[in-house]
Amino acid sequence: QQQVKQSPQSLIVQKGGISIINCAYENTAFDYFPWYQQFPGKGPALLIAIRPDVSEKKEGRFTISFNKSAKQFSLHIMDSQPGDSATYFCAASMNRDDKIIFGKGTRLHILP
Amino acid sequence: GAVVSQHPSRVICKSGTSVKIECRSLDFQATTMFWYRQFPKQSLMLMATSNEGSKATYEQGVEKDKFLINHASLTLSTLTVTSAHPEDSSFYICSAVDWVRGEKLFFGSGTQLSVL
């Protein structure tokens, strides 16, 4: 059973546009939802994270929207740039010390 | 910011040999580290949770005798792939939580293992 479902699998966006990646989860015990960015041959890097008591969190051009009732959360990248081209993973865990469960990833390509 | 160092970044070995991968937290103490495996264009799959001073907890389907994990200190965890075979070729990534700086899970830069 896939605990964190991520879509789309790949995404192409024009420079300056908004990139939107969606995730859905099954387990209501999850209470920490991070997003990671990964470039080829590198480990993932934490972009932004949210907890269920907040509906939205913004850091620079990156925004997480969280819908607890729908068990969904999404990443919005505003003013997308070619340097944002990477693979993005949503994830979830039950507490800070627990293992992180990753979505399958979205390969984002920003057209120059 | 907090850094997790992973070494080596790339290793090529012959089938049947053992390979050790090191994961170090450079400026924080990590009581728990995680080891992941990633195939090309796929997601990260958790292999095991490494706990300082105790035995690692392996995920279902991961052979503990093949993937030996040692977490002997608060800053170092090692993964040894024993008797490696071509099917073990993959990208291995470690991660650690920095409690002092909050809920930040930091990842190493990964190790690309190629078994000939």
Interface residues (C-beta under 8 A of the other chain):
Chain A: Y32 P34 Y36 G41 K42 G43 P44 A45 L46 A49 F89 R96 D97 K99 I100 I101 F102 G103 K104 G105 R107
Chain B: V4 Q6 T32 F34 K41 Q42 S43 L44 M45 L46 T49 F91 I93 S95 V97 W99 E103 K104 L105 F106 F107 G108 S109 G110 Q112
